[in-house]
Amino acid sequence: MEIKFNPSQPTGSAARQPIAQNQAATTAADSSSLSNTKLMSAIGNIPIVREDKVSAARTSISDPNFPSIDMLSKVASLLAEKMQ
């Protein structure tokens, strides 16, 4: 017995759904697309460079005591722990 599957043909309960339910699903998909558009628009408004973080990094780099001995010790301990 050979079963042929056609992804463009509805199967199971989707094939027997009344038209009203299919329209409701289409409306939900349209709403989802609208929300996705709003999300992409909001993402587009986020700055690529966060000047506050760049400024903080420059300040840290210019500090001759950065990174501190304590910070280096913690990083070295974590590395040694992960290598075991």
C-alpha positions, 0 to 999 in steps of 0.5 A, a space after each residue: 500500500 502506498 500513501 501519497 502526501 500532498 502538502 497543499 491539500 488539507 488533511 484531517 480536521 482541517 479538510 472538514 472545517 467550516 468556512 467561518 473557522 477558516 476565516 477566523 484563522 485567516 484573521 488571526 494570521 493577518 493580526 499576527 502579521 500586523 503585530 510582527 510588522 510593529 515588532 520589526 518597526 520597534 526593533 528598527 528604532 533600537 540604536 546599533 551602537 549604545 553610546 553609554 556602553 561604549 563610554 563606560 568601556 573606554 573609561 574602563 580601558 583607560 584605567 591603569 588598574 583595570 581589570 583589578 587583581 580580584 577580577 583577574 583572580 576570579 576569572 583565573 579560578 573559573 578557567 581552572 575550574 572549567 579545565 578540569 
